[in-house]
Amino acid sequence: MNYWIFSVVSHKEGKDTYKAEDVFNQRMIDGFWGLGEKTPNRKYLSEGDKVVYYIGIPQKYFGGTASLASDSFALNNSQKKKFSHGKQYYTVDYGVLLKDIEIWQKKKPVDELLPQLRFIENKEFWGAYLQGGVRQIEADDYSLIVGEPSLIQKINSTSDVENQNEFAMEMQLEEFIFKNWSNINWGSKLVLFENEEQNGRQFPAGTWSIDFLAKDKVNDDLVVIELKRGKTSDSTVGQLLRYIGWVKENIASKHQNVRGIIIAHEVDEALKYAVKNLNNIDVKQYTVNFRLTSA
């Protein structure tokens, strides 16, 4: 059994405005959740999986749960008509049936749970982790959101404290890279990968999030970019290879190459040797310049 977050945000189409909570309530009445062909993780949704619903901008809260009563399936014409309610916005090609639906009277704001949600690494830019429509999470995070503390594993706060200075710096680095993307010399012409629901930052990859997923405009390579984030060199390289494998299987076309970039503040011998024979991984080191000038 897997655990998922289904996200919905307010949307304007022509003269019509669809509020996130209204869309959520309608789909709960339908006992059905619509999916697009390119919705992340659509193919992995299975009967019996558990879902928690995120009602996005402007509300930003978790609003209920359900279990999947079917795998993801393609709708026939009759089903499309039934679940569209005569409106283009509700017309979809894929979806899942729902059961055991629970709509919470007391909503759960994300910012109240944020410090303990393990799948959100960058607490400052947490919204990116809830984009894309469907996000897989671990059982612990699901339990935390729905309020089952007996299933939650405690976070090692000592480890967090030891790394807090480096973590804070890397949060700023991620934001800096995102805002200054076009001014950074990547060694090739990289643009952030985009699909209908995601802009390439904190790109959902199963239960993980890729810091940046980019595309090379010259040779069409997909490029996975990961910040070292204070982890060991072996852990960083292993994580990047896992992301590259996921992108190859789920995003890349049959003959499209996938390569990786590690961005680190310090490049030790372990990292150099770890990537020495990996021709598809490049390591780039960043420096921080601090300068005082007269006021």
C-alpha beads as a LAMMPS data file, in Angstrom:
LAMMPS data file: protein, C-alpha beads

295 atoms
294 bonds

1 atom types
1 bond types

-500.0 500.0 xlo xhi
-500.0 500.0 ylo yhi
-500.0 500.0 zlo zhi

Masses

1 110.0

Atoms # bond

1 1 1 0.000 0.000 0.000
2 1 1 1.224 3.486 -0.892
3 1 1 0.407 6.902 0.545
4 1 1 -0.351 9.961 -1.561
5 1 1 -1.166 13.641 -1.389
6 1 1 -3.718 14.790 -3.976
7 1 1 -3.522 18.554 -4.501
8 1 1 -6.070 20.986 -5.878
9 1 1 -5.804 24.757 -6.302
10 1 1 -8.187 27.483 -7.400
11 1 1 -8.350 27.862 -11.160
12 1 1 -9.762 30.410 -13.588
13 1 1 -10.901 29.299 -17.022
14 1 1 -12.396 31.973 -19.241
15 1 1 -15.110 33.733 -17.261
16 1 1 -15.437 30.866 -14.800
17 1 1 -13.530 30.599 -11.529
18 1 1 -13.236 27.224 -9.813
19 1 1 -12.380 27.500 -6.137
20 1 1 -10.142 24.780 -4.781
21 1 1 -12.523 23.837 -1.974
22 1 1 -15.470 23.649 -4.397
23 1 1 -13.550 21.316 -6.715
24 1 1 -12.563 19.167 -3.741
25 1 1 -16.137 18.969 -2.429
26 1 1 -17.515 18.075 -5.878
27 1 1 -15.014 15.265 -6.350
28 1 1 -15.844 13.895 -2.917
29 1 1 -19.515 13.817 -3.935
30 1 1 -18.488 12.085 -7.175
31 1 1 -16.391 9.491 -5.332
32 1 1 -13.864 10.101 -8.088
33 1 1 -10.623 12.041 -8.628
34 1 1 -9.698 13.221 -12.111
35 1 1 -6.175 12.917 -13.493
36 1 1 -4.403 14.211 -16.578
37 1 1 -2.285 12.066 -18.875
38 1 1 0.871 13.789 -17.608
39 1 1 -0.074 13.909 -13.932
40 1 1 3.014 12.744 -11.973
41 1 1 2.740 9.223 -10.524
42 1 1 -0.614 8.557 -12.223
43 1 1 0.415 5.079 -13.364
44 1 1 1.419 4.015 -9.844
45 1 1 -1.931 4.646 -8.134
46 1 1 -3.418 1.358 -6.946
47 1 1 -6.599 0.162 -5.296
48 1 1 -6.249 0.267 -1.515
49 1 1 -3.762 3.156 -1.434
50 1 1 -4.394 5.942 1.084
51 1 1 -4.835 9.587 0.092
52 1 1 -4.793 12.869 2.002
53 1 1 -6.088 15.985 0.233
54 1 1 -4.237 19.294 0.074
55 1 1 -6.395 22.331 -0.678
56 1 1 -3.906 24.832 -2.082
57 1 1 -3.765 28.547 -2.791
58 1 1 -5.242 30.513 -1.165
59 1 1 -6.303 28.113 1.625
60 1 1 -3.160 25.971 2.100
61 1 1 -4.578 23.242 4.321
62 1 1 -5.171 19.498 4.390
63 1 1 -8.889 18.856 4.127
64 1 1 -9.602 15.128 4.326
65 1 1 -8.717 11.573 3.373
66 1 1 -9.909 8.682 1.229
67 1 1 -8.863 5.249 0.044
68 1 1 -8.544 4.366 -3.615
69 1 1 -11.312 2.055 -4.791
70 1 1 -9.558 1.401 -8.112
71 1 1 -6.272 1.622 -9.919
72 1 1 -5.805 4.587 -12.225
73 1 1 -7.892 3.998 -15.362
74 1 1 -8.791 5.649 -18.675
75 1 1 -12.351 6.971 -18.792
76 1 1 -14.765 5.901 -21.504
77 1 1 -17.125 8.425 -23.085
78 1 1 -19.935 7.658 -20.668
79 1 1 -17.681 8.198 -17.656
80 1 1 -16.262 11.404 -19.108
81 1 1 -19.787 12.767 -19.463
82 1 1 -20.765 11.649 -15.962
83 1 1 -17.807 13.226 -14.175
84 1 1 -17.526 16.410 -16.279
85 1 1 -20.810 17.909 -15.038
86 1 1 -21.101 19.650 -18.376
87 1 1 -18.018 21.793 -17.718
88 1 1 -14.755 21.711 -19.616
89 1 1 -12.701 22.106 -16.440
90 1 1 -13.983 18.819 -15.008
91 1 1 -13.389 16.871 -18.221
92 1 1 -10.482 14.437 -17.801
93 1 1 -9.142 11.372 -19.566
94 1 1 -8.015 9.423 -16.476
95 1 1 -8.990 9.032 -12.870
96 1 1 -9.420 6.860 -9.769
97 1 1 -12.497 5.864 -7.808
98 1 1 -12.667 6.698 -4.095
99 1 1 -14.055 5.054 -0.974
100 1 1 -13.937 5.652 2.795
101 1 1 -14.085 9.390 2.146
102 1 1 -13.634 11.649 5.147
103 1 1 -13.962 15.440 4.894
104 1 1 -12.497 17.121 7.963
105 1 1 -14.596 19.760 9.685
106 1 1 -11.446 21.099 11.318
107 1 1 -8.931 21.763 8.576
108 1 1 -5.209 21.278 9.144
109 1 1 -3.051 24.227 7.964
110 1 1 0.216 23.129 6.418
111 1 1 2.316 25.620 8.382
112 1 1 1.257 23.989 11.674
113 1 1 2.583 20.590 10.536
114 1 1 5.505 21.888 8.499
115 1 1 8.310 21.482 11.095
116 1 1 7.655 17.732 11.353
117 1 1 6.883 16.841 7.735
118 1 1 9.903 14.862 6.605
119 1 1 9.214 14.907 2.865
120 1 1 9.548 18.709 2.850
121 1 1 13.284 19.286 3.155
122 1 1 13.274 22.999 2.393
123 1 1 10.782 24.408 4.891
124 1 1 11.096 27.903 3.447
125 1 1 9.988 26.851 -0.038
126 1 1 7.519 24.164 1.011
127 1 1 4.897 24.970 -1.616
128 1 1 6.977 23.377 -4.375
129 1 1 6.635 19.966 -2.704
130 1 1 2.852 20.085 -3.114
131 1 1 2.743 20.943 -6.812
132 1 1 2.045 18.480 -9.556
133 1 1 -1.335 17.109 -8.508
134 1 1 -0.165 13.794 -7.033
135 1 1 2.702 13.463 -4.572
136 1 1 3.817 10.207 -2.924
137 1 1 4.780 10.342 0.762
138 1 1 5.968 7.895 3.398
139 1 1 3.664 6.339 5.999
140 1 1 5.126 8.513 8.767
141 1 1 4.199 11.762 7.045
142 1 1 0.738 10.448 6.216
143 1 1 0.231 9.476 9.859
144 1 1 1.371 12.885 11.041
145 1 1 -1.066 14.687 8.747
146 1 1 -4.083 12.534 9.607
147 1 1 -3.238 12.470 13.320
148 1 1 -1.986 8.985 14.135
149 1 1 0.976 9.768 16.416
150 1 1 1.568 6.129 17.351
151 1 1 2.823 5.479 13.813
152 1 1 5.184 8.442 13.637
153 1 1 8.903 7.971 14.010
154 1 1 10.690 10.699 15.962
155 1 1 13.113 12.929 14.124
156 1 1 16.668 13.064 15.429
157 1 1 16.718 16.682 16.572
158 1 1 20.382 16.515 17.575
159 1 1 21.378 15.811 13.990
160 1 1 19.186 18.674 12.801
161 1 1 20.860 21.122 15.181
162 1 1 24.341 20.086 14.088
163 1 1 23.539 20.803 10.446
164 1 1 21.304 23.842 10.841
165 1 1 23.883 26.427 9.712
166 1 1 24.764 24.559 6.517
167 1 1 21.106 23.751 5.899
168 1 1 20.158 27.442 6.203
169 1 1 22.862 28.368 3.702
170 1 1 21.660 25.745 1.231
171 1 1 18.068 26.944 1.501
172 1 1 19.286 30.362 0.372
173 1 1 21.434 28.756 -2.334
174 1 1 18.446 26.933 -3.814
175 1 1 16.440 30.147 -3.889
176 1 1 19.369 32.040 -5.406
177 1 1 19.814 29.446 -8.156
178 1 1 16.118 29.515 -8.989
179 1 1 15.926 33.326 -9.207
180 1 1 19.217 33.686 -11.115
181 1 1 19.003 30.628 -13.340
182 1 1 19.612 32.436 -16.624
183 1 1 22.715 34.175 -15.250
184 1 1 24.467 31.002 -14.081
185 1 1 27.153 29.446 -16.257
186 1 1 26.155 25.775 -16.297
187 1 1 28.639 24.888 -19.010
188 1 1 25.726 24.248 -21.372
189 1 1 22.403 25.879 -22.197
190 1 1 20.124 24.556 -19.466
191 1 1 16.509 25.532 -18.924
192 1 1 14.243 24.306 -16.159
193 1 1 12.163 21.328 -17.242
194 1 1 8.467 22.169 -17.333
195 1 1 5.270 20.233 -17.814
196 1 1 1.643 21.222 -17.338
197 1 1 1.887 21.246 -13.537
198 1 1 5.541 21.588 -12.534
199 1 1 8.344 24.060 -13.182
200 1 1 11.426 21.915 -12.523
201 1 1 12.172 23.044 -8.971
202 1 1 11.642 20.396 -6.291
203 1 1 10.357 18.095 -9.002
204 1 1 8.396 15.160 -7.509
205 1 1 10.022 11.785 -8.148
206 1 1 8.041 9.144 -6.297
207 1 1 8.571 9.733 -2.570
208 1 1 11.534 12.013 -3.327
209 1 1 12.013 15.526 -4.676
210 1 1 14.700 16.478 -7.184
211 1 1 16.169 19.883 -6.328
212 1 1 16.165 20.915 -9.992
213 1 1 15.273 19.032 -13.161
214 1 1 16.561 20.779 -16.267
215 1 1 16.808 20.250 -19.998
216 1 1 19.777 20.936 -22.271
217 1 1 18.548 23.081 -25.166
218 1 1 21.360 21.923 -27.446
219 1 1 21.358 18.110 -27.165
220 1 1 17.964 17.579 -25.444
221 1 1 19.544 15.845 -22.411
222 1 1 17.607 15.867 -19.162
223 1 1 19.796 17.067 -16.290
224 1 1 19.214 16.227 -12.612
225 1 1 20.763 18.878 -10.352
226 1 1 21.185 18.133 -6.664
227 1 1 22.625 20.176 -3.778
228 1 1 24.895 18.175 -1.490
229 1 1 23.012 19.436 1.622
230 1 1 25.573 18.298 4.186
231 1 1 25.178 14.608 3.386
232 1 1 28.092 12.237 2.937
233 1 1 29.593 11.999 -0.531
234 1 1 28.466 8.389 -0.943
235 1 1 24.926 9.291 0.066
236 1 1 24.824 12.243 -2.316
237 1 1 26.064 10.247 -5.302
238 1 1 23.713 7.372 -4.510
239 1 1 20.777 9.747 -4.282
240 1 1 21.639 11.391 -7.579
241 1 1 21.980 8.038 -9.341
242 1 1 18.584 7.035 -7.965
243 1 1 17.033 10.234 -9.322
244 1 1 18.682 9.725 -12.709
245 1 1 17.254 6.198 -12.847
246 1 1 13.785 7.481 -11.953
247 1 1 13.908 10.200 -14.610
248 1 1 15.060 7.697 -17.247
249 1 1 12.120 5.429 -16.492
250 1 1 9.392 8.009 -15.947
251 1 1 10.249 11.219 -17.833
252 1 1 12.856 10.647 -20.542
253 1 1 11.964 9.487 -24.007
254 1 1 13.404 6.186 -25.250
255 1 1 16.625 7.627 -26.685
256 1 1 16.954 10.688 -24.422
257 1 1 20.109 10.894 -22.300
258 1 1 19.945 11.757 -18.589
259 1 1 22.908 13.163 -16.714
260 1 1 23.497 14.730 -13.310
261 1 1 25.170 17.677 -11.601
262 1 1 26.137 17.822 -7.924
263 1 1 26.528 21.291 -6.427
264 1 1 28.665 21.342 -3.287
265 1 1 30.298 23.928 -1.049
266 1 1 33.209 21.609 -0.306
267 1 1 34.450 18.853 -2.620
268 1 1 36.339 16.235 -0.625
269 1 1 38.395 13.282 -1.817
270 1 1 35.486 10.910 -1.223
271 1 1 33.273 12.841 -3.632
272 1 1 36.007 13.057 -6.264
273 1 1 36.587 9.305 -6.199
274 1 1 32.854 8.525 -6.051
275 1 1 32.227 10.232 -9.392
276 1 1 35.593 9.544 -11.032
277 1 1 34.297 6.819 -13.349
278 1 1 30.776 8.182 -13.733
279 1 1 30.846 10.002 -17.053
280 1 1 27.257 11.192 -16.696
281 1 1 27.840 13.116 -13.441
282 1 1 29.541 16.478 -13.076
283 1 1 30.496 18.166 -9.788
284 1 1 30.386 21.939 -9.440
285 1 1 31.646 23.832 -6.405
286 1 1 30.152 27.109 -5.224
287 1 1 31.781 29.800 -3.110
288 1 1 30.291 32.487 -0.903
289 1 1 31.811 35.971 -1.097
290 1 1 31.219 38.206 1.918
291 1 1 32.372 41.806 1.575
292 1 1 31.895 44.953 3.668
293 1 1 31.834 48.403 2.097
294 1 1 31.659 51.853 3.620
295 1 1 28.132 53.153 4.146

Bonds

1 1 1 2
2 1 2 3
3 1 3 4
4 1 4 5
5 1 5 6
6 1 6 7
7 1 7 8
8 1 8 9
9 1 9 10
10 1 10 11
11 1 11 12
12 1 12 13
13 1 13 14
14 1 14 15
15 1 15 16
16 1 16 17
17 1 17 18
18 1 18 19
19 1 19 20
20 1 20 21
21 1 21 22
22 1 22 23
23 1 23 24
24 1 24 25
25 1 25 26
26 1 26 27
27 1 27 28
28 1 28 29
29 1 29 30
30 1 30 31
31 1 31 32
32 1 32 33
33 1 33 34
34 1 34 35
35 1 35 36
36 1 36 37
37 1 37 38
38 1 38 39
39 1 39 40
40 1 40 41
41 1 41 42
42 1 42 43
43 1 43 44
44 1 44 45
45 1 45 46
46 1 46 47
47 1 47 48
48 1 48 49
49 1 49 50
50 1 50 51
51 1 51 52
52 1 52 53
53 1 53 54
54 1 54 55
55 1 55 56
56 1 56 57
57 1 57 58
58 1 58 59
59 1 59 60
60 1 60 61
61 1 61 62
62 1 62 63
63 1 63 64
64 1 64 65
65 1 65 66
66 1 66 67
67 1 67 68
68 1 68 69
69 1 69 70
70 1 70 71
71 1 71 72
72 1 72 73
73 1 73 74
74 1 74 75
75 1 75 76
76 1 76 77
77 1 77 78
78 1 78 79
79 1 79 80
80 1 80 81
81 1 81 82
82 1 82 83
83 1 83 84
84 1 84 85
85 1 85 86
86 1 86 87
87 1 87 88
88 1 88 89
89 1 89 90
90 1 90 91
91 1 91 92
92 1 92 93
93 1 93 94
94 1 94 95
95 1 95 96
96 1 96 97
97 1 97 98
98 1 98 99
99 1 99 100
100 1 100 101
101 1 101 102
102 1 102 103
103 1 103 104
104 1 104 105
105 1 105 106
106 1 106 107
107 1 107 108
108 1 108 109
109 1 109 110
110 1 110 111
111 1 111 112
112 1 112 113
113 1 113 114
114 1 114 115
115 1 115 116
116 1 116 117
117 1 117 118
118 1 118 119
119 1 119 120
120 1 120 121
121 1 121 122
122 1 122 123
123 1 123 124
124 1 124 125
125 1 125 126
126 1 126 127
127 1 127 128
128 1 128 129
129 1 129 130
130 1 130 131
131 1 131 132
132 1 132 133
133 1 133 134
134 1 134 135
135 1 135 136
136 1 136 137
137 1 137 138
138 1 138 139
139 1 139 140
140 1 140 141
141 1 141 142
142 1 142 143
143 1 143 144
144 1 144 145
145 1 145 146
146 1 146 147
147 1 147 148
148 1 148 149
149 1 149 150
150 1 150 151
151 1 151 152
152 1 152 153
153 1 153 154
154 1 154 155
155 1 155 156
156 1 156 157
157 1 157 158
158 1 158 159
159 1 159 160
160 1 160 161
161 1 161 162
162 1 162 163
163 1 163 164
164 1 164 165
165 1 165 166
166 1 166 167
167 1 167 168
168 1 168 169
169 1 169 170
170 1 170 171
171 1 171 172
172 1 172 173
173 1 173 174
174 1 174 175
175 1 175 176
176 1 176 177
177 1 177 178
178 1 178 179
179 1 179 180
180 1 180 181
181 1 181 182
182 1 182 183
183 1 183 184
184 1 184 185
185 1 185 186
186 1 186 187
187 1 187 188
188 1 188 189
189 1 189 190
190 1 190 191
191 1 191 192
192 1 192 193
193 1 193 194
194 1 194 195
195 1 195 196
196 1 196 197
197 1 197 198
198 1 198 199
199 1 199 200
200 1 200 201
201 1 201 202
202 1 202 203
203 1 203 204
204 1 204 205
205 1 205 206
206 1 206 207
207 1 207 208
208 1 208 209
209 1 209 210
210 1 210 211
211 1 211 212
212 1 212 213
213 1 213 214
214 1 214 215
215 1 215 216
216 1 216 217
217 1 217 218
218 1 218 219
219 1 219 220
220 1 220 221
221 1 221 222
222 1 222 223
223 1 223 224
224 1 224 225
225 1 225 226
226 1 226 227
227 1 227 228
228 1 228 229
229 1 229 230
230 1 230 231
231 1 231 232
232 1 232 233
233 1 233 234
234 1 234 235
235 1 235 236
236 1 236 237
237 1 237 238
238 1 238 239
239 1 239 240
240 1 240 241
241 1 241 242
242 1 242 243
243 1 243 244
244 1 244 245
245 1 245 246
246 1 246 247
247 1 247 248
248 1 248 249
249 1 249 250
250 1 250 251
251 1 251 252
252 1 252 253
253 1 253 254
254 1 254 255
255 1 255 256
256 1 256 257
257 1 257 258
258 1 258 259
259 1 259 260
260 1 260 261
261 1 261 262
262 1 262 263
263 1 263 264
264 1 264 265
265 1 265 266
266 1 266 267
267 1 267 268
268 1 268 269
269 1 269 270
270 1 270 271
271 1 271 272
272 1 272 273
273 1 273 274
274 1 274 275
275 1 275 276
276 1 276 277
277 1 277 278
278 1 278 279
279 1 279 280
280 1 280 281
281 1 281 282
282 1 282 283
283 1 283 284
284 1 284 285
285 1 285 286
286 1 286 287
287 1 287 288
288 1 288 289
289 1 289 290
290 1 290 291
291 1 291 292
292 1 292 293
293 1 293 294
294 1 294 295
